[in-house]
Amino acid sequence: MLRFDPRDPVRHNRAAWNQQAVAGSRWSNPVGSDVIARAREGRPEIVLTPTRVVPDRWLGDLGGVRVLGLASGGGQQMPVLAAAGADVVSLDLSEVQLARDCGVAARDGLSLAAVHADMAQLPLRDGTFDLIVNPVSTCFASDVRAVWHECARVLRPGGRLITGFLNPAFFLFDADEADRNGRLVVANRLPYDERDLDRLPPGRRAEIEAGETIDFSHSLEDLIGGQTAAGFVIADLYEDGWSPDAEQPLDAFMPSFVATLAVKA
């Protein structure tokens, strides 16, 4: 069992993701060889959020494109892009998640590099990537603006950042407190920060101690405005909800996720 240590959320979330990956998290189930075969035929499909496939125009022609998978281990996005012809580096805080990417690469004869690191402190040179792919993960980072600045630093001018993130409104509610009719009440104050023990909903501390991640909400000003402040232009966005089996009451009222396409000016 993990020890809840709000003083070091990076260390905690590394252990939490390793534990969840071993336990069979849906974000740790590698894609099949059929998905890799379609990518090799020029039909790559990846998700940043639970259900919506990233539009083809966001990815473009991947042949020879230098791609950084930011907090994207799990054997899902990065092997697909490698199969489509990209030169891929997969970076993740979880060694087990990275091993999933390497396992798919070995199984299907793909080439990709794996880097174990924190998304807010990239051990990578300036201006070395054409595309960054960041599935929903910034909710595990305390400072999302630091993530965006690191993305801008390692991208070449004109490079693209595609990212998925939770709408901060998601953190207003405690799904466990929904009534029998699925109605939700506001339970938390934003910004939501699970390092503050006094603000955790009932039972949440026990979940974290049992292996759940320490989560953070971020304002839209930081999630979107933070990208523009780092030197990006927002070119497109879409929204998404949880998958049907997630049983999230908020889905009846609003989409919980946003994905953006940003271009480094």
C-alpha positions as CSV (number, residue, x, y, z in Angstrom):
1,M,0.0,0.0,0.0
2,L,1.3,3.5,-0.9
3,R,2.0,6.0,1.8
4,F,0.1,9.2,1.3
5,D,2.8,11.9,1.1
6,P,1.3,15.3,0.0
7,R,4.8,16.8,0.2
8,D,5.9,14.9,-2.9
9,P,3.1,14.3,-5.4
10,V,5.5,13.5,-8.2
11,R,7.0,10.6,-6.3
12,H,3.5,9.4,-5.1
13,N,2.0,9.6,-8.6
14,R,4.9,7.6,-10.1
15,A,4.3,4.8,-7.6
16,A,0.5,5.1,-8.1
17,W,0.7,4.8,-11.9
18,N,3.1,1.8,-11.6
19,Q,0.6,0.1,-9.3
20,Q,-2.4,1.0,-11.5
21,A,-0.6,-0.2,-14.6
22,V,0.2,-3.6,-13.0
23,A,-3.5,-3.8,-11.9
24,G,-4.7,-3.4,-15.5
25,S,-5.8,0.2,-15.8
26,R,-7.6,0.9,-19.1
27,W,-4.8,3.3,-19.9
28,S,-2.2,0.5,-19.5
29,N,-3.8,-2.0,-22.0
30,P,-1.6,-2.0,-25.1
31,V,-3.2,-1.8,-28.5
32,G,-3.4,-4.9,-30.6
33,S,-1.4,-5.8,-33.7
34,D,-4.4,-5.0,-35.9
35,V,-4.3,-1.3,-34.7
36,I,-0.6,-1.3,-35.6
37,A,-1.2,-2.8,-39.0
38,R,-3.8,-0.1,-39.8
39,A,-1.3,2.6,-38.8
40,R,1.3,1.1,-41.1
41,E,-1.3,1.4,-43.9
42,G,-1.6,5.1,-43.2
43,R,-4.6,4.9,-40.9
44,P,-3.3,5.7,-37.4
45,E,-5.9,6.2,-34.7
46,I,-5.1,7.6,-31.2
47,V,-7.1,9.2,-28.4
48,L,-6.2,12.0,-26.0
49,T,-9.4,11.7,-24.1
50,P,-11.6,8.7,-23.3
51,T,-13.6,8.2,-26.5
52,R,-12.9,10.7,-29.4
53,V,-10.3,9.8,-31.9
54,V,-7.8,12.6,-32.7
55,P,-8.7,14.2,-36.1
56,D,-6.4,13.2,-39.0
57,R,-5.7,16.9,-39.7
58,W,-4.2,17.3,-36.2
59,L,-1.6,14.6,-36.9
60,G,-0.9,15.3,-40.5
61,D,1.7,13.3,-42.5
62,L,3.7,11.5,-39.8
63,G,6.5,10.2,-42.1
64,G,9.8,11.3,-40.5
65,V,8.1,13.6,-38.0
66,R,9.9,13.8,-34.7
67,V,7.2,13.1,-32.0
68,L,7.4,13.4,-28.2
69,G,4.8,11.4,-26.3
70,L,4.4,13.4,-23.1
71,A,3.2,11.3,-20.2
72,S,1.9,8.9,-22.8
73,G,3.1,5.5,-21.8
74,G,0.8,2.5,-21.8
75,G,1.3,0.9,-25.1
76,Q,-1.4,2.9,-26.9
77,Q,-0.5,6.2,-28.6
78,M,3.2,6.1,-29.2
79,P,3.5,2.6,-30.9
80,V,0.7,3.7,-33.3
81,L,2.5,6.8,-34.3
82,A,5.8,4.9,-34.7
83,A,4.0,2.4,-37.0
84,A,2.7,5.4,-39.1
85,G,6.3,6.5,-39.8
86,A,7.1,8.9,-37.0
87,D,10.4,9.1,-35.1
88,V,9.0,8.6,-31.6
89,V,10.3,9.3,-28.1
90,S,7.9,8.2,-25.3
91,L,8.3,10.0,-22.0
92,D,6.5,9.0,-18.8
93,L,6.9,9.1,-15.0
94,S,5.9,5.5,-14.7
95,E,8.4,2.8,-15.6
96,V,5.6,0.2,-16.1
97,Q,3.8,2.5,-18.5
98,L,7.0,2.9,-20.5
99,A,7.5,-0.8,-20.5
100,R,4.1,-1.2,-22.2
101,D,5.2,1.0,-25.1
102,C,8.5,-1.0,-25.4
103,G,6.5,-4.2,-25.3
104,V,4.4,-3.3,-28.2
105,A,7.4,-2.1,-30.1
106,A,9.2,-5.4,-29.6
107,R,6.1,-7.4,-30.5
108,D,5.4,-5.6,-33.8
109,G,8.9,-4.7,-34.9
110,L,8.7,-1.0,-34.2
111,S,11.4,1.5,-33.2
112,L,10.8,4.0,-30.4
113,A,12.9,5.5,-27.5
114,A,11.7,5.5,-23.9
115,V,12.6,8.3,-21.4
116,H,11.7,8.1,-17.7
117,A,11.1,11.7,-16.5
118,D,8.6,14.2,-15.1
119,M,6.6,16.1,-17.7
120,A,7.4,19.5,-16.0
121,Q,11.2,18.9,-16.2
122,L,12.1,17.5,-19.6
123,P,15.7,16.2,-20.0
124,L,15.6,17.1,-23.7
125,R,17.3,19.6,-25.9
126,D,15.6,22.8,-27.1
127,G,13.8,22.7,-30.5
128,T,14.1,19.0,-31.2
129,F,10.5,17.9,-31.9
130,D,7.9,18.6,-34.5
131,L,4.9,17.3,-32.5
132,I,4.0,16.7,-28.9
133,V,1.2,14.3,-28.0
134,N,-0.1,14.7,-24.5
135,P,-3.1,12.5,-23.5
136,V,-4.9,13.6,-20.3
137,S,-2.3,13.8,-17.6
138,T,-1.8,17.4,-16.6
139,C,-4.3,16.8,-13.7
140,F,-1.3,15.0,-12.0
141,A,1.0,18.0,-12.3
142,S,0.8,20.8,-9.7
143,D,2.1,23.5,-12.1
144,V,0.6,23.1,-15.6
145,R,2.2,26.3,-16.8
146,A,5.6,24.7,-16.3
147,V,4.5,21.8,-18.5
148,W,3.5,24.2,-21.3
149,H,6.8,26.1,-21.1
150,E,8.7,22.9,-21.3
151,C,6.7,21.9,-24.4
152,A,7.4,25.2,-26.1
153,R,11.1,24.9,-25.3
154,V,11.5,21.4,-26.9
155,L,9.4,22.1,-30.0
156,R,10.7,23.6,-33.2
157,P,9.1,26.9,-34.5
158,G,5.8,25.9,-36.1
159,G,5.7,22.7,-34.1
160,R,2.4,21.4,-32.7
161,L,1.2,20.5,-29.3
162,I,-2.0,18.3,-29.0
163,T,-3.2,17.8,-25.5
164,G,-6.2,16.5,-23.6
165,F,-7.2,17.8,-20.1
166,L,-10.1,17.7,-17.7
167,N,-12.5,20.6,-17.6
168,P,-11.8,22.2,-14.2
169,A,-15.6,22.1,-13.5
170,F,-15.2,18.3,-13.1
171,F,-13.5,18.8,-9.8
172,L,-16.4,20.8,-8.3
173,F,-18.3,17.6,-7.7
174,D,-17.8,14.4,-5.7
175,A,-19.4,11.6,-7.9
176,D,-19.7,9.4,-4.8
177,E,-22.1,12.0,-3.3
178,A,-24.6,11.9,-6.2
179,D,-28.1,11.1,-5.1
180,R,-30.3,8.2,-6.4
181,N,-31.4,10.4,-9.3
182,G,-27.9,11.1,-10.3
183,R,-28.0,14.7,-9.2
184,L,-24.7,16.3,-8.2
185,V,-24.0,18.9,-5.6
186,V,-21.0,21.2,-5.5
187,A,-18.6,19.6,-3.0
188,N,-15.2,21.2,-3.7
189,R,-13.6,24.6,-4.0
190,L,-11.4,25.4,-7.0
191,P,-8.6,25.2,-7.6
192,Y,-8.7,21.6,-6.3
193,D,-5.5,20.4,-4.7
194,E,-5.2,17.0,-3.0
195,R,-2.1,18.0,-1.1
196,D,-4.5,19.9,1.2
197,L,-5.8,17.2,3.5
198,D,-8.5,19.4,5.0
199,R,-10.2,19.9,1.6
200,L,-10.4,16.2,0.5
201,P,-13.9,14.8,0.2
202,P,-14.9,12.0,2.5
203,G,-13.1,8.8,1.7
204,R,-10.7,10.4,-0.8
205,R,-7.7,10.1,1.4
206,A,-8.2,6.4,1.8
207,E,-8.4,6.0,-2.0
208,I,-5.1,7.8,-2.4
209,E,-3.4,5.7,0.3
210,A,-4.7,2.6,-1.5
211,G,-3.0,3.6,-4.8
212,E,-5.0,6.4,-6.4
213,T,-3.1,9.4,-7.8
214,I,-2.9,12.8,-6.2
215,D,-4.9,15.1,-8.5
216,F,-5.0,18.8,-9.3
217,S,-7.5,21.0,-11.1
218,H,-6.2,23.9,-13.1
219,S,-8.1,27.0,-14.2
220,L,-9.0,27.5,-17.9
221,E,-6.7,30.5,-17.7
222,D,-3.8,28.2,-16.9
223,L,-4.9,25.3,-19.2
224,I,-5.5,27.4,-22.3
225,G,-4.2,30.9,-21.5
226,G,-1.0,29.1,-20.2
227,Q,-0.4,27.7,-23.6
228,T,-0.7,31.1,-25.3
229,A,1.5,32.6,-22.6
230,A,4.2,30.0,-23.4
231,G,4.1,31.0,-27.1
232,F,1.4,28.8,-28.6
233,V,-1.5,29.8,-30.8
234,I,-4.6,27.7,-30.2
235,A,-5.7,26.4,-33.6
236,D,-8.6,24.0,-32.8
237,L,-10.3,22.2,-29.9
238,Y,-13.0,19.6,-29.1
239,E,-14.8,18.2,-26.1
240,D,-15.3,14.6,-24.9
241,G,-17.0,12.7,-22.1
242,W,-16.1,9.6,-20.2
243,S,-16.6,6.2,-21.7
244,P,-19.9,4.5,-20.9
245,D,-18.4,2.0,-18.5
246,A,-16.9,4.8,-16.4
247,E,-20.3,5.6,-14.7
248,Q,-19.6,9.3,-14.2
249,P,-22.8,11.1,-13.2
250,L,-21.4,14.4,-14.7
251,D,-21.7,13.0,-18.2
252,A,-25.5,13.6,-18.0
253,F,-24.8,17.3,-17.7
254,M,-21.7,18.2,-19.6
255,P,-18.5,16.9,-21.3
256,S,-15.7,16.5,-18.8
257,F,-12.7,16.7,-21.2
258,V,-11.2,19.3,-23.6
259,A,-8.6,18.6,-26.3
260,T,-6.6,21.4,-28.0
261,L,-4.3,21.7,-31.0
262,A,-1.7,24.5,-30.5
263,V,1.0,25.7,-32.8
264,K,4.3,27.2,-31.6
265,A,4.5,30.7,-33.0
